[in-house]
């Protein structure tokens, strides 16, 4: 099968529906629920209060090439955008947009190979990929070409039957599993032999579940058959009546368990093959999605010795890691970065599912320049903590996860905690797990605690989660903690770990009940 070419003209007319609905919403002729049912399908939602909008740019594999980077920079400047967020689904969200801006940017994006269609709503979502695929030293193979082909194919399904809820597809190139491919709606995990294992019906949030291993050793050229089978399985067995149970992970229970689900998926797979539709992919295994063009890019200079500079598998070339606090870069970042890299051959940005950006394919000299240009980001692993956009913006949010993270970073800086004393934490403003709180060493999800009939801002603490393939584990719920007490809890934890002379990971292994004992006085 030839991959579907992205053609903006195939989608432009559909945005008239979005513009009409947005106009009615801002005129108060359409209520928030009805508007959400339309706008979500175009990657946009009204923010809390209904006076502004957000727009999610669909970026397959989290790739931001120079054209896309310039487009984002120009939009920030032209529409005076004051808030941008890197999401845990490898997308860019533009916030605080007025009616004119949200409608204009959504259409203008088409001219720069960016589609917002299906960025929200009951559609296949942005395809996620290990951010350093193609350049990572220890990867089994470059999964990026297959992920991009999958993204193109999924776009053809957006105009088909509507799914019960969103369908998230992910690819991983190592056991690190940072895209959570083993617990997505559909995940492809690379194997050392150049094939994929396939997982299905997983997900975080309410009723979290790890995926079912539905196939092993799948040839990369066959992945589209499995995507079609997943789509058909979801359409056939997904819950269209109860939105709370309309995610693929609920199908395991409704079908009678993992084995029954595996059989149901297998039947749909057989039907896809029997249909006669040719979904074979012919992508040369030796041809990565990105490679140095002969004579165009040569190693130059020695890269600075810094933990944010990562050697690529291409000798003499580097990726530079940049993690803005909370995944929120200052809005001038995009223009500064474009001006810096526009003449750097084959340099591009890759977004990661932990709200990190990697600037890849740098020579040693270029890496030094990029390192300096991104020095205002996270200073250590704790500051690389993950937080969703939070309740000040999100309609579904209960707590302001961004504000909590900022308070915690300020506390840690005042205490002067060394790198590794506190772990990276994950904060979600509600149980939905947009901040992936369930797989963090420490995680928090927002809620309310009623004390003497007074509702108080609070978070539930999760401990000892893990997303590494074959070691996946959901964090244990330790209880509810008032928001105002969380800085004191982490301060005491940091002081205890620092006094031990160990890093948090080692201290936690040596003191398996240590976190629980320190947290106990803070738990209600």
C-alpha positions in Angstrom: 0.0 0.0 0.0 1.2 3.5 -0.8 1.0 5.8 2.2 -1.7 8.4 2.0 -0.3 11.8 1.0 -1.3 14.7 3.2 -3.5 16.9 1.1 -4.8 20.0 2.9 -7.5 20.5 0.3 -9.1 17.2 1.4 -9.8 18.8 4.8 -10.3 22.5 4.3 -14.0 22.4 3.6 -14.7 20.6 6.9 -13.5 23.5 8.9 -16.5 25.5 7.9 -18.5 23.5 10.4 -16.0 24.4 13.1 -16.1 28.1 12.3 -19.9 28.1 12.3 -20.1 26.3 15.6 -17.5 28.5 17.2 -19.4 31.6 16.1 -22.6 30.3 17.6 -20.8 29.4 20.8 -19.3 32.8 21.3 -22.6 34.4 20.5 -24.1 32.2 23.3 -26.3 30.5 20.7 -24.7 27.1 21.4 -24.1 25.7 24.9 -20.8 24.3 26.0 -21.7 20.7 25.8 -23.1 20.9 22.3 -20.1 23.0 21.2 -17.7 20.5 22.7 -19.3 17.7 20.7 -18.3 19.6 17.5 -15.2 21.5 18.4 -13.4 18.5 19.9 -13.3 16.8 16.5 -11.3 19.8 15.2 -8.8 19.6 18.1 -10.3 22.6 20.0 -12.1 23.0 23.3 -13.5 26.0 25.1 -11.5 26.7 28.2 -12.9 27.0 31.6 -15.4 29.9 31.8 -16.1 29.8 28.1 -14.4 33.0 27.2 -11.4 31.6 25.4 -10.4 28.5 23.4 -7.5 26.1 23.1 -6.3 24.5 19.9 -4.3 21.2 19.7 -1.9 20.9 16.8 -1.7 17.3 15.6 2.0 16.5 15.2 2.6 12.8 14.3 5.5 11.4 16.2 5.9 14.8 17.9 8.0 16.0 15.0 8.3 19.8 14.6 10.4 20.5 11.5 11.5 24.0 10.6 8.4 24.8 8.6 6.1 23.8 11.5 8.3 25.6 14.0 8.1 28.8 12.0 4.4 28.5 11.7 4.0 28.2 15.4 6.4 31.1 16.0 4.5 33.3 13.5 1.1 32.4 15.1 2.4 33.2 18.6 3.5 36.6 17.3 0.6 37.4 15.0 -2.2 36.4 17.5 -0.3 37.5 20.6 -0.6 34.0 22.2 0.6 34.0 25.8 0.3 30.3 26.7 1.6 27.2 24.9 1.8 23.7 26.3 3.7 20.6 25.3 1.3 17.7 26.0 1.9 14.1 27.1 0.6 13.0 23.7 3.4 14.8 21.9 1.4 17.7 20.6 1.5 21.5 21.0 -1.6 23.2 22.6 -2.2 26.9 22.0 -4.2 28.5 24.7 -6.2 31.6 25.5 -7.3 32.1 21.9 -10.2 34.2 20.9 -12.8 33.2 18.3 -10.9 34.8 15.4 -7.6 33.2 16.3 -8.8 29.7 17.0 -10.7 29.5 13.7 -7.9 31.2 11.6 -5.0 29.1 13.0 -6.8 25.8 12.5 -7.2 26.5 8.8 -3.8 28.2 8.3 -2.2 25.1 9.8 -3.2 23.1 6.8 -0.8 25.0 4.6 2.0 23.9 6.9 1.2 20.2 6.9 -0.5 20.4 10.4 -3.9 19.1 10.9 -6.0 19.7 13.9 -8.9 17.4 12.7 -9.2 14.5 15.1 -7.0 16.2 17.7 -10.0 15.7 20.1 -13.3 14.0 20.1 -14.1 10.4 19.3 -11.4 10.0 16.7 -8.0 8.4 16.2 -5.6 10.7 18.0 -2.0 11.8 17.4 0.3 8.8 16.8 3.0 8.7 19.5 6.6 7.5 18.9 9.8 7.3 20.9 11.1 10.8 20.4 14.6 9.8 19.5 13.6 7.1 17.1 16.1 7.0 14.2 18.9 8.6 16.2 18.8 6.7 19.6 21.9 4.6 20.2 20.2 1.6 21.9 17.1 1.4 19.8 16.1 -2.0 18.3 15.3 -0.3 15.0 13.9 2.9 13.7 10.1 2.7 14.2 9.4 6.2 12.9 8.6 5.4 9.3 6.0 2.9 10.4 4.5 5.3 12.9 4.2 8.0 10.2 2.6 5.5 7.8 0.2 4.6 10.6 -0.7 8.2 11.2 -1.5 8.7 7.5 -3.7 5.6 7.5 -5.6 6.6 10.6 -6.4 9.9 9.0 -8.4 8.0 6.3 -10.5 6.5 9.1 -11.5 9.8 10.6 -14.1 10.2 7.8 -15.4 6.7 8.5 -17.7 5.4 11.2 -17.4 7.3 14.5 -15.6 5.5 17.3 -17.1 5.3 20.8 -14.2 7.4 22.2 -10.7 8.3 21.2 -8.2 5.8 19.8 -4.6 6.3 20.8 -1.8 4.4 18.9 1.8 4.4 20.0 5.1 3.0 18.9 8.2 2.3 21.1 11.7 1.5 20.0 13.2 0.2 23.3 12.0 -1.3 26.6 12.0 2.2 28.0 8.4 2.4 26.7 8.1 6.1 27.2 5.1 6.2 24.8 3.4 3.7 27.0 2.9 1.4 24.0 2.1 -1.6 26.2 -0.9 0.2 27.7 -2.4 2.3 25.0 -5.5 1.5 22.9 -3.1 0.0 20.4 0.7 -0.2 20.9 3.6 -1.6 18.8 6.7 -2.4 20.7 9.9 -3.0 18.8 11.8 -6.3 19.2 15.5 -7.0 18.7 14.7 -9.1 15.6 13.2 -6.2 13.7 9.5 -7.1 14.3 6.8 -5.7 16.6 4.8 -7.1 19.5 1.3 -5.7 19.5 -0.7 -4.7 22.6 -4.3 -3.6 22.7 -7.0 -2.2 25.1 -4.9 -0.5 27.6 -5.0 2.9 29.1 -4.6 5.1 32.2 -7.2 7.2 34.0 -10.4 5.7 35.4 -10.3 1.9 35.4 -6.6 1.9 34.3 -5.4 -1.3 32.6 -2.3 -2.7 30.9 -2.8 -3.8 27.3 -3.5 -7.3 26.1 -0.6 -8.9 24.1 -2.6 -9.7 20.9 0.3 -10.6 18.6 4.0 -11.3 18.6 6.7 -11.0 16.0 4.6 -9.0 13.5 6.4 -7.9 10.4 6.5 -4.1 10.3 5.0 -4.1 6.8 1.8 -5.6 8.3 1.0 -3.0 10.9 -1.9 -1.4 9.1 -3.9 -4.7 9.2 -3.6 -4.6 13.0 -4.7 -0.9 13.1 -7.7 -1.7 10.9 -8.5 -4.7 13.1 -8.3 -2.5 16.2 -10.6 0.1 14.7 -13.1 -2.6 13.7 -12.9 -4.3 17.1 -13.6 -0.9 18.8 -16.5 -0.1 16.6 -18.0 -3.6 17.1 -17.6 -4.0 20.9 -17.0 -0.4 22.2 -19.6 1.1 24.5 -21.6 3.7 22.5 -24.1 4.2 25.3 -22.0 5.0 28.4 -19.2 7.5 27.7 -17.6 6.7 31.0 -17.0 3.2 29.7 -16.4 4.0 26.1 -12.7 3.5 26.0 -11.1 0.3 24.6 -9.8 -0.9 28.0 -13.4 -1.5 29.1 -13.9 -4.0 26.3 -11.9 -6.7 28.1 -14.4 -6.9 30.9 -17.4 -6.7 28.6 -16.0 -9.5 26.4 -15.2 -11.7 29.4 -11.5 -11.2 30.0 -8.2 -11.0 28.3 -8.4 -14.3 26.4 -11.8 -13.5 25.1 -10.6 -10.1 24.0 -7.6 -11.6 22.3 -9.9 -13.9 20.4 -12.3 -11.1 19.4 -9.3 -9.0 18.1 -8.0 -12.1 16.2 -11.4 -12.6 14.5 -11.4 -9.0 13.3 -7.9 -9.4 12.1 -8.9 -12.4 10.1 -11.7 -10.4 8.6 -9.4 -7.6 7.5 -7.1 -10.0 5.8 -10.0 -11.8 4.2 -11.4 -8.5 2.8 -8.8 -8.4 0.2 -7.8 -4.8 0.9 -4.1 -4.4 0.4 -2.6 -2.7 3.5 0.9 -4.0 3.0 3.6 -1.4 3.7 6.7 -1.4 1.6 9.2 0.6 3.5 12.9 -0.4 3.1 14.2 -1.6 6.4 17.5 0.1 5.7 16.0 3.5 4.9 15.3 5.5 8.1 12.8 8.3 8.1 15.7 10.6 8.5 19.2 10.2 7.4 22.2 12.4 6.6 22.3 13.4 3.0 25.7 12.7 1.6 28.0 15.7 1.6 25.4 17.8 3.3 26.0 17.2 7.0 29.4 16.5 8.6 30.4 16.3 12.2 32.0 19.5 13.4 33.3 20.4 16.8 33.1 18.8 20.2 29.8 18.9 22.1 29.8 20.4 25.6 29.9 17.8 28.4 26.4 18.3 29.8 23.6 15.9 30.9 21.3 17.6 28.4 23.5 16.7 25.5 22.9 13.2 24.2 25.1 11.4 21.7 23.2 10.0 18.7 23.9 6.7 17.1 25.3 8.7 14.1 28.9 9.4 15.3 29.6 13.1 16.0 26.0 14.2 16.2 23.9 15.1 19.2 20.4 15.7 20.5 19.9 18.4 23.1 17.2 18.0 25.7 15.0 20.9 26.8 12.3 20.6 29.4 10.3 23.7 30.1 8.8 23.7 33.6 5.4 22.0 33.4 5.8 21.6 29.7 5.1 25.3 29.3 7.8 27.1 27.3 8.0 30.9 27.2 6.2 31.9 24.1 9.4 33.5 22.7 11.0 30.1 22.6 9.6 29.2 19.2 10.9 32.3 17.4 14.3 32.1 19.1 14.7 28.4 18.2 13.6 28.9 14.6 16.1 31.8 14.1 18.8 29.6 15.7 18.3 26.4 13.7 16.9 27.6 10.4 20.3 27.3 8.7 21.3 24.1 10.6 21.0 21.3 8.1 18.5 18.6 9.1 18.0 19.9 12.7 14.5 19.5 14.0 12.5 19.3 17.2 10.9 16.1 18.6 8.4 16.3 21.5 8.4 13.5 24.1 5.4 12.2 26.1 7.0 13.7 29.3 6.7 17.3 27.9 10.3 17.4 26.9 11.6 18.7 23.6 14.7 17.3 21.9 16.6 19.2 19.3 18.2 16.5 17.2 20.9 16.1 14.5 23.2 18.8 15.9 26.9 18.9 15.3 29.0 19.5 18.4 29.2 23.2 17.6 25.4 23.4 17.0 24.7 21.4 20.2 26.6 24.0 22.2 24.5 26.8 20.6 21.3 25.0 21.3 22.3 24.2 24.8 22.9 27.8 25.6 19.6 28.8 24.0 17.6 26.4 26.2 19.4 27.0 29.5 16.2 28.5 31.0 14.5 25.1 31.3 14.5 22.5 34.0 17.7 22.3 36.0 17.5 18.8 37.3 15.3 15.6 37.1 12.8 16.9 39.7 12.2 20.0 37.7 11.5 17.7 34.7 8.3 16.7 36.5 5.1 16.3 34.4 2.0 18.4 34.9 -1.2 18.7 32.8 -2.4 22.2 31.9 -4.6 22.3 35.0 -7.9 23.5 36.2 -7.3 27.2 35.5 -7.6 26.2 31.8 -9.2 22.8 31.5 -13.0 22.4 31.8 -12.6 19.0 33.3 -9.8 20.0 35.7 -10.4 20.0 39.5 -7.0 21.4 40.7 -4.4 23.7 39.2 -1.6 21.2 38.6 0.7 23.8 37.0 0.5 26.1 40.1 1.3 23.1 42.4 4.3 22.2 40.4 5.6 25.8 40.4 5.2 25.9 44.2 7.1 22.6 44.6 10.0 23.7 42.3 10.3 27.0 44.3 10.4 24.9 47.5 13.1 22.6 46.2 15.2 25.5 45.0 15.0 27.2 48.4 16.1 23.9 50.0 18.9 23.5 47.5 18.2 19.9 46.9 20.8 18.2 44.7 19.8 16.4 41.5 18.3 13.0 42.3 17.2 13.8 45.9 13.6 14.1 44.8 12.2 12.0 42.0 10.4 13.3 38.9 6.7 13.6 39.9 3.6 13.4 37.8 0.6 15.7 38.5 -2.9 15.5 37.0 -5.5 18.0 37.8 -8.2 15.3 37.9 -8.4 11.5 37.7 -8.1 11.5 33.9 -4.3 11.1 34.1 -3.3 13.6 31.5 -0.3 14.1 33.8 0.3 10.3 33.8 0.2 10.3 37.6 -0.4 6.5 37.8 3.0 5.5 36.5 5.2 8.0 38.3 7.6 7.2 41.2 5.3 9.8 42.9 2.1 11.0 41.4 -0.8 13.2 42.4 -4.3 13.6 41.0 -6.5 16.5 41.9 -9.7 16.3 44.0 -11.5 17.8 46.9 -11.5 16.8 50.6 -14.4 17.9 52.8 -13.3 18.9 56.3 -16.0 20.0 58.8 -18.3 20.5 55.8 -15.8 22.7 54.0 -14.4 21.5 50.7 -10.7 21.8 50.6 -8.3 21.6 47.6 -6.6 18.2 47.8 -4.7 15.6 45.8 -4.5 11.8 46.0 -0.9 10.5 46.3 0.3 7.6 44.2 3.5 5.8 44.9 5.9 3.5 43.0 4.4 3.4 39.5 6.6 2.3 36.5 6.1 2.4 32.8 9.2 0.4 31.7 8.2 -2.6 29.5 8.0 -5.8 31.4 8.1 -3.9 34.7 4.9 -2.0 34.2 3.2 -1.1 37.5 0.4 1.3 38.6 1.3 3.4 41.5 -0.3 2.4 44.9 -2.8 5.0 46.2 -1.5 6.1 49.6 -4.4 8.5 50.4 -5.6 12.1 50.1 -3.3 15.0 51.0 -4.4 18.7 51.3 -2.8 20.7 48.5 -1.2 23.2 51.0 0.6 20.3 52.8 2.2 18.8 49.7 5.2 21.1 49.7 5.9 20.2 53.4 5.6 16.5 52.5 8.1 16.7 49.7 10.4 19.0 51.7 10.6 16.4 54.5 11.1 13.6 51.9 13.9 15.5 50.3 15.6 16.3 53.6 15.4 12.6 54.6 16.9 11.4 51.3 19.6 14.0 51.3 20.7 13.1 54.9 21.0 9.4 53.7 23.6 10.4 51.1 21.7 8.4 48.5 19.6 9.3 45.5 15.8 8.8 45.8 15.8 5.6 43.7 18.4 3.9 45.9 16.9 5.2 49.1 13.5 4.0 48.1 14.8 0.5 47.4 16.6 0.4 50.7 13.6 1.8 52.5 10.6 0.2 50.9 8.2 1.7 53.5 10.1 5.0 53.7 7.7 7.1 51.5 4.7 5.7 53.3 6.1 6.5 56.7 6.9 10.1 55.7 3.6 10.6 54.0 1.5 9.1 56.8 1.2 12.3 58.9 0.1 14.3 55.8 -2.5 11.8 54.7 -6.1 12.6 55.8 
